[in-house]
Amino acid sequence: MNSQEPIVTDGVIIEFIDGKDVPVNHKEFGERAVVMRSAKDDDGPVLYFTEAEWDAFVAGVKDGEFDDLLEEEPPAQA
């Protein structure tokens, strides 16, 4: 099923699989799909991306679209 070894980083597992192996049928995945899930929660949600969606996500990360998510949150009020 997997075309390469999964990537595990910061508690997230990223796998590249054959598009025909995706158990979601609401969109066409083509030859390859990207699967993302938590390494700490085997029963947690699984996210499926087409190659185009994954490429857009990676380009957004490189362009800094998500940098605001890295800002520290204010301390909790007591």
C-alpha positions in Angstrom: 0.0 0.0 0.0 2.7 2.5 0.9 5.1 3.6 -1.9 7.7 4.8 0.6 8.4 4.8 4.3 6.2 7.1 6.4 7.6 10.4 7.6 7.3 10.9 11.4 7.8 14.4 12.7 6.6 16.3 15.7 4.1 13.6 16.5 2.6 13.6 13.0 2.8 10.7 10.6 2.8 11.5 6.8 2.4 8.7 4.3 2.3 8.7 0.5 -0.1 6.0 -0.7 -1.7 4.8 -3.9 -4.7 6.9 -4.7 -6.9 3.8 -5.2 -6.2 2.8 -1.5 -7.9 5.9 -0.1 -11.1 4.9 1.7 -12.7 8.3 1.0 -14.8 8.7 -2.1 -15.8 12.3 -2.1 -13.0 13.4 -4.5 -10.6 11.9 -7.0 -7.1 11.2 -5.6 -5.4 10.1 -8.8 -2.3 7.9 -8.7 -1.0 9.1 -5.3 -2.5 10.5 -2.1 -1.0 11.9 1.1 -2.2 10.7 4.4 -1.6 12.7 7.7 -2.4 11.5 11.2 -1.3 11.7 14.8 1.5 9.4 15.9 0.1 9.5 19.4 -3.6 8.6 18.6 -4.1 5.5 16.5 -7.8 6.0 16.6 -7.7 9.7 15.9 -8.7 11.4 12.7 -6.9 10.7 9.4 -6.6 13.5 6.8 -6.4 12.6 3.1 -4.9 15.0 0.5 -4.6 14.9 -3.2 -1.1 15.6 -4.6 -2.3 19.1 -5.7 -3.7 19.9 -2.2 -0.4 18.7 -0.6 1.7 20.7 -3.0 -0.4 23.8 -2.2 0.0 23.2 1.5 3.8 22.9 1.2 4.0 26.0 -0.9 1.9 27.9 1.7 4.2 26.8 4.4 7.3 27.9 2.4 5.5 31.3 1.7 4.9 31.9 5.4 1.1 31.6 5.2 1.0 29.8 8.6 3.6 31.8 10.4 1.0 33.5 12.6 0.2 30.1 14.1 3.7 30.0 15.5 3.2 33.1 17.6 3.0 32.5 21.3 -0.4 32.6 22.8 -0.9 35.0 25.8 -0.7 33.3 29.2 -4.0 32.0 30.5 -5.9 34.4 32.8 -6.4 33.0 36.4 
